[in-house]
Amino acid sequence: MARTLVEPLLSLTFAPTMVEASQKRNVIPALCVLEVDSRLQPGQTPEDAREELRAAIGDDGYEYELIEAIGGTGSSMRTPPATFTNTSA
């Protein structure tokens, strides 16, 4: 259980958030658009996300487009909340 809770904090994550396909229940669409939110860890790049996606689902039958490409970021531990809670600061 702990691994399930901690792993997303320590690795790249993918979360499918939007799907667009046919407007009719009984029509098989020619195209399906899936938008996936991914969160990079500090030091990871959008290319790392592309490689992880390719490893998970292969590289055939879909187009990959980055809508917003920002590498993983980190914050200094010397932020105001940390200085209030960290007695060694």
C-alpha positions as CSV (number, residue, x, y, z in Angstrom):
1,M,0.0,0.0,0.0
2,A,2.8,2.4,0.9
3,R,4.4,1.9,-2.5
4,T,1.1,2.8,-4.3
5,L,1.0,6.0,-2.3
6,V,4.7,7.0,-2.6
7,E,5.6,5.9,-6.1
8,P,3.7,8.8,-7.9
9,L,5.7,11.2,-5.8
10,L,9.0,9.8,-7.0
11,S,8.4,9.0,-10.7
12,L,7.0,10.4,-13.9
13,T,3.2,10.0,-13.9
14,F,0.6,9.9,-16.7
15,A,-3.1,10.6,-16.1
16,P,-5.6,10.4,-19.0
17,T,-7.8,13.4,-18.4
18,M,-9.7,14.1,-21.7
19,V,-11.1,11.8,-24.5
20,E,-12.8,12.9,-27.7
21,A,-14.1,10.5,-30.3
22,S,-17.5,9.8,-31.9
23,Q,-20.5,11.9,-30.9
24,K,-22.8,8.8,-31.4
25,R,-22.9,5.7,-29.2
26,N,-23.3,3.4,-32.2
27,V,-20.6,4.9,-34.4
28,I,-17.0,3.6,-34.4
29,P,-14.9,6.8,-34.8
30,A,-12.2,7.1,-37.3
31,L,-10.2,9.2,-34.9
32,C,-9.9,9.3,-31.1
33,V,-8.0,12.1,-29.3
34,L,-6.7,11.3,-25.8
35,E,-5.2,14.1,-23.7
36,V,-2.9,12.9,-20.9
37,D,-1.5,15.0,-18.1
38,S,2.0,14.0,-17.1
39,R,4.1,15.3,-14.2
40,L,7.8,15.2,-14.5
41,Q,10.2,15.0,-11.6
42,P,13.0,17.6,-11.2
43,G,15.6,17.0,-13.9
44,Q,13.3,15.1,-16.2
45,T,12.6,16.4,-19.7
46,P,9.6,16.2,-22.0
47,E,11.7,13.8,-24.1
48,D,11.9,11.5,-21.0
49,A,8.1,11.5,-21.0
50,R,7.9,10.6,-24.7
51,E,10.3,7.6,-24.1
52,E,8.3,6.4,-21.1
53,L,5.1,6.6,-23.2
54,R,6.7,4.7,-26.1
55,A,7.9,2.0,-23.7
56,A,4.4,1.6,-22.2
57,I,2.3,1.6,-25.4
58,G,4.7,1.1,-28.3
59,D,5.3,3.6,-31.1
60,D,2.9,2.6,-33.8
61,G,-0.6,3.8,-34.6
62,Y,-0.7,7.1,-32.8
63,E,0.6,10.7,-33.1
64,Y,2.3,12.3,-30.1
65,E,2.0,16.1,-29.6
66,L,3.3,18.1,-26.7
67,I,0.7,20.8,-25.8
68,E,2.7,22.3,-22.9
69,A,6.3,21.2,-22.6
70,I,7.9,22.2,-19.3
71,G,10.6,20.1,-17.7
72,G,10.4,18.9,-14.1
73,T,10.9,21.7,-11.6
74,G,12.0,21.8,-8.0
75,S,11.7,24.2,-5.2
76,S,14.3,25.3,-2.7
77,M,13.9,23.9,0.8
78,R,14.5,27.4,2.0
79,T,11.0,28.7,1.2
80,P,8.9,30.5,3.9
81,P,6.8,27.4,4.9
82,A,10.0,25.4,5.3
83,T,11.6,28.0,7.5
84,F,8.6,27.9,9.8
85,T,8.6,24.1,10.1
86,N,12.3,23.3,9.9
87,T,14.0,24.2,13.2
88,S,17.5,23.7,11.8
89,A,17.0,26.5,9.2
